[in-house]
Amino acid sequence: MPAATIEIPQDVMDSAGLSTAEIKQEIALSLYAHRRLSIGKARELAELSLWEFRQLLGTRRIGPHFDSDDLAEDLAILDEWDQTPT
């Protein structure tokens, strides 16, 4: 898959005190927090496992995306389970 390249001046990197990996994580966190990326794409950008990315979200107090559509879907699944014969 082709990749985009972003040039960040070294003095900016030095001022931020962040490595390239940490910059990627910061971008991924910001895009996720602003609902621009899903958790899957954000963790991919951050080059972390889903578990690691969720832990990072927790340390930053960034909650999971969960809206009324997600709730309706979960309730429908629970309703299906409730109607399954035993």
C-alpha angles and dihedrals in degrees: 000000000000116000132212120231124220120193115215116182113244092235089058090050090048092048091050091047090220133133122226090259091052092049089054090051092050091051091047092049092049095048091047093047090051090048093244094122133035118238090255095054093041093053089047091054090047089049091230134127116255089254092051093047092049089051090050090050089052094051088052092045092238107153125219119266107254121153137170092277090056090048092050091050092049092048091050090053091049090049090053091051091049090054095048110113115242 
